[in-house]
Amino acid sequence: NGARPPKHHHKIVSETRTEKGLVRVIDSDNDFYIGRENSEIVRYIRCRKPGTVPNPTCQHWVVKGDVDFHMRYNHKYLDQWPTVEKQLNRFWSCALVR
């Protein structure tokens, strides 16, 4: 399965690994971050680059079991993506118990 963001075609400018374990793929207007576990994509984050729009945001897709979650937040919170996912995990574990 894996994280399933919308399908877009982008010209890749570069690809690097971040200190938080994501692969960063850059095109002209967006930064993409891909996270894998056991070679399967489990998170996908697409951010508008600061300066390309007045209020750049990130869209964050993550898969939990058979459910895809889609979140949106201000670009300034991108470095907090592990905390966002931790809170999502807490929410999801509560939802599964009930």
Buried (B, 14 or more C-beta within 10 A) or exposed (E): EBBEBEEEEEEEEEEEEEEEEBBBBBBEEBBBBBBBEEEEBBBBBBBBBEEEEEEBBBBBBBBBEEEBBEBEBEBEEBEEBEEBBEEBEEEBEEEEEE
